[in-house]
Amino acid sequence: MSFLQYFQLSVLVGLSLVVYMPAGLCAQEANKKISITVCATDIVGDLNTLHLASGGKPAAKTLKWLDIPLNVFTVSQPIEVIGPRTLNFLAAATLDSPPVASAAIPGDATSYLLVFVPNKDANGYRIIPIAEPDFPYGSYFLVNCSKVRLAVSIGDQKKLLKPGEQANVAGANGKSQDVNIHASIHDEVRLIRSTRWQLDENQREVVLFYSQTDSDLVGSKHIMAMRAADGKPER
């Protein structure tokens, strides 16, 4: 059975983007230290720098406010956060400011990349958390934010992505790879993009697929991260 035949026979299952708010996390979880890097697919209004409370309790005066700058082209420097694994990002550095984005951090990794995606009503962001161990340098991290099934072929690697699904695909260490992307639109499989991608061992790339407004078309957003000479991500 060919790749496209299998893609056509796969059953469409409506999935919410559970990566945004995983279940099973409670408000009483203990404070832990994690490292985050952030980026955004687009900026909502003037919400280009958010604020995050880190550390202890306000009454003990151990609370520290962290500035979280969002960039649509590259990934931020690592930011160390101490707190529960549910992170609330605020428009202003005050506890009475309502969150404009929240992320329930899944798993038990100690470092995450957080991708901020504007809400449909453009009043804040939803967040896609990616555990660093799941996204090594020299690879692509694919996220299907669209409403349709996708079949992505990169070199000899093939991934079927239902709405809400993710996949990590290795690059070819500096060599160019053929890329073909098919979408199941109105029960018809369509080739929506044929191109070539290239990554070296010091690069990695987030690729988000989304349904374009009032259209059957599927677009994509690419965000590149570079590894600096000291091993830390560059801006």
C-alpha positions as CSV (number, residue, x, y, z in Angstrom):
1,M,0.0,0.0,0.0
2,S,1.4,3.4,-1.0
3,F,1.9,6.3,1.3
4,L,-1.0,8.2,-0.3
5,Q,-3.3,5.2,-0.3
6,Y,-2.7,4.7,3.4
7,F,-3.3,8.5,4.0
8,Q,-6.6,8.3,2.1
9,L,-7.8,5.3,4.1
10,S,-6.9,6.7,7.5
11,V,-9.9,7.7,9.6
12,L,-10.4,11.4,10.4
13,V,-10.6,11.8,14.2
14,G,-11.5,15.3,15.5
15,L,-8.8,16.2,18.0
16,S,-8.4,19.3,20.0
17,L,-4.9,20.7,20.4
18,V,-4.4,18.9,23.7
19,V,-0.8,20.2,23.8
20,Y,-2.1,23.5,24.9
21,M,-3.8,22.4,28.2
22,P,-3.0,18.9,29.2
23,A,-5.1,17.4,32.0
24,G,-4.0,16.0,35.3
25,L,-2.1,19.1,36.6
26,C,-3.4,20.8,39.7
27,A,-3.0,24.2,41.2
28,Q,-1.4,22.8,44.3
29,E,1.7,21.4,42.6
30,A,5.0,22.2,44.2
31,N,7.3,24.9,42.7
32,K,9.9,23.5,40.4
33,K,12.7,25.0,38.3
34,I,12.4,24.8,34.6
35,S,14.1,26.6,31.7
36,I,12.0,28.0,28.8
37,T,12.7,29.6,25.5
38,V,9.9,31.3,23.6
39,C,8.8,32.4,20.1
40,A,5.6,33.5,18.4
41,T,3.9,32.9,15.1
42,D,2.5,36.5,15.2
43,I,2.2,39.3,17.7
44,V,-1.2,40.3,19.2
45,G,-1.6,44.1,19.4
46,D,1.1,45.5,21.7
47,L,1.5,42.1,23.6
48,N,5.1,41.7,22.4
49,T,6.6,41.5,25.9
50,L,4.7,39.5,28.5
51,H,5.4,39.0,32.2
52,L,5.7,35.9,34.3
53,A,5.9,35.5,38.1
54,S,8.7,33.3,39.3
55,G,9.9,32.3,42.8
56,G,8.1,32.2,46.1
57,K,5.0,33.8,47.6
58,P,4.2,37.5,47.3
59,A,3.7,37.8,51.1
60,A,7.2,36.5,51.6
61,K,8.5,39.1,49.1
62,T,10.4,36.5,47.2
63,L,8.4,36.8,44.0
64,K,10.3,37.9,41.0
65,W,8.9,39.2,37.8
66,L,10.4,38.0,34.5
67,D,10.0,39.8,31.2
68,I,9.1,37.4,28.4
69,P,9.9,39.0,24.9
70,L,8.2,37.4,21.9
71,N,9.8,37.3,18.5
72,V,8.3,36.0,15.3
73,F,11.6,35.2,13.6
74,T,13.8,33.5,16.2
75,V,13.7,31.8,19.6
76,S,14.6,33.7,22.8
77,Q,17.5,33.0,25.1
78,P,16.7,30.5,27.9
79,I,14.7,31.9,30.8
80,E,14.8,30.2,34.2
81,V,11.5,29.9,35.9
82,I,10.7,28.7,39.4
83,G,7.0,27.9,40.1
84,P,4.2,25.4,39.4
85,R,4.1,23.7,36.0
86,T,1.1,25.8,35.0
87,L,2.5,29.1,33.7
88,N,0.4,32.2,33.5
89,F,1.7,35.0,31.2
90,L,0.4,38.5,32.0
91,A,0.2,41.7,30.1
92,A,1.4,43.7,33.1
93,A,3.7,42.7,36.0
94,T,1.0,42.8,38.6
95,L,-0.9,39.9,40.2
96,D,-4.3,41.4,39.4
97,S,-3.5,41.5,35.7
98,P,-5.5,38.7,33.8
99,P,-3.5,36.1,32.0
100,V,-3.2,36.6,28.2
101,A,-1.7,33.1,27.8
102,S,-1.4,30.0,30.0
103,A,0.6,26.8,29.5
104,A,0.2,23.6,31.5
105,I,3.7,22.1,31.0
106,P,3.5,18.4,30.2
107,G,5.9,15.6,31.1
108,D,8.9,15.9,33.4
109,A,11.5,17.5,31.2
110,T,13.5,20.5,32.7
111,S,13.5,22.6,29.6
112,Y,10.8,23.6,27.0
113,L,10.3,25.7,23.9
114,L,7.0,27.5,24.1
115,V,5.4,28.6,20.8
116,F,2.8,31.4,21.2
117,V,0.0,31.3,18.7
118,P,-2.6,34.2,18.6
119,N,-6.1,33.2,19.6
120,K,-8.8,33.5,17.0
121,D,-10.4,36.5,18.8
122,A,-6.9,38.1,19.0
123,N,-7.1,38.9,22.7
124,G,-4.2,36.7,23.7
125,Y,-2.3,33.5,22.8
126,R,-2.5,29.8,23.1
127,I,0.7,28.0,23.7
128,I,2.3,24.9,22.2
129,P,4.9,23.5,24.7
130,I,7.7,21.4,23.2
131,A,10.0,19.4,25.5
132,E,13.6,20.1,24.5
133,P,14.5,16.4,24.5
134,D,11.9,15.9,21.8
135,F,13.3,18.6,19.5
136,P,17.1,18.0,19.0
137,Y,19.1,20.3,16.7
138,G,19.3,19.1,13.1
139,S,15.5,18.4,13.1
140,Y,12.1,19.7,12.2
141,F,9.2,19.8,14.7
142,L,5.9,19.6,12.8
143,V,2.6,20.8,14.4
144,N,-0.7,20.4,12.5
145,C,-2.8,23.3,13.7
146,S,-5.0,23.0,10.6
147,K,-8.5,21.5,10.4
148,V,-7.4,18.7,7.9
149,R,-5.2,15.7,7.8
150,L,-1.7,16.2,6.4
151,A,0.8,13.8,4.9
152,V,4.3,15.2,5.1
153,S,7.2,13.6,3.3
154,I,10.8,14.8,4.1
155,G,13.4,12.8,2.2
156,D,12.5,9.2,2.9
157,Q,10.6,10.0,6.1
158,K,6.8,10.1,6.0
159,K,4.5,11.5,8.7
160,L,0.7,11.4,8.8
161,L,-0.7,14.2,11.0
162,K,-4.3,14.5,12.1
163,P,-5.5,17.9,13.4
164,G,-3.6,18.5,16.7
165,E,-0.9,16.0,16.1
166,Q,2.9,16.6,16.2
167,A,6.0,14.9,14.9
168,N,9.7,15.3,14.9
169,V,11.7,14.6,11.7
170,A,15.4,14.5,11.4
171,G,17.2,16.7,8.8
172,A,20.1,15.5,6.6
173,N,23.0,17.3,8.3
174,G,23.3,20.1,5.8
175,K,22.0,18.2,2.8
176,S,18.9,19.4,0.9
177,Q,15.9,17.2,1.2
178,D,12.8,16.9,-1.1
179,V,9.6,17.8,0.7
180,N,6.1,17.0,-0.4
181,I,3.0,18.0,1.6
182,H,-0.5,16.6,0.9
183,A,-3.7,17.6,2.5
184,S,-7.1,15.8,2.7
185,I,-9.6,18.5,1.7
186,H,-13.3,17.6,1.2
187,D,-12.2,13.9,1.0
188,E,-9.8,14.7,-1.8
189,V,-6.0,14.3,-1.4
190,R,-4.2,17.4,-2.8
191,L,-0.6,18.2,-3.1
192,I,-0.3,21.6,-1.5
193,R,3.4,22.1,-1.5
194,S,6.5,20.6,-3.2
195,T,9.8,22.1,-2.2
196,R,13.3,21.4,-0.7
197,W,14.4,22.0,2.9
198,Q,17.8,22.1,4.4
199,L,19.1,22.1,8.0
200,D,22.6,21.6,9.5
201,E,23.4,20.1,12.9
202,N,23.4,23.5,14.6
203,Q,19.9,24.5,13.3
204,R,16.4,23.3,14.1
205,E,13.0,24.5,12.8
206,V,9.4,24.6,14.1
207,V,6.9,24.2,11.2
208,L,3.3,25.0,12.1
209,F,0.5,24.2,9.6
210,Y,-2.7,26.2,9.8
211,S,-6.0,26.5,7.9
212,Q,-6.3,29.9,6.2
213,T,-9.3,32.0,7.0
214,D,-12.3,31.6,4.6
215,S,-10.3,29.2,2.4
216,D,-9.5,25.6,1.9
217,L,-5.8,26.4,1.7
218,V,-3.3,25.3,4.3
219,G,-0.5,27.7,5.1
220,S,2.6,27.2,7.2
221,K,4.8,29.2,9.5
222,H,8.5,28.4,10.0
223,I,10.6,29.5,13.0
224,M,14.3,28.8,13.0
225,A,16.5,28.4,16.1
226,M,20.3,28.4,15.9
227,R,22.8,26.8,18.3
228,A,25.4,29.3,19.5
229,A,29.1,28.4,20.0
230,D,28.5,28.0,23.8
231,G,25.7,25.5,23.2
232,K,22.9,28.0,24.1
233,P,20.3,29.1,21.6
234,E,20.9,32.3,19.8
235,R,18.4,35.1,19.6
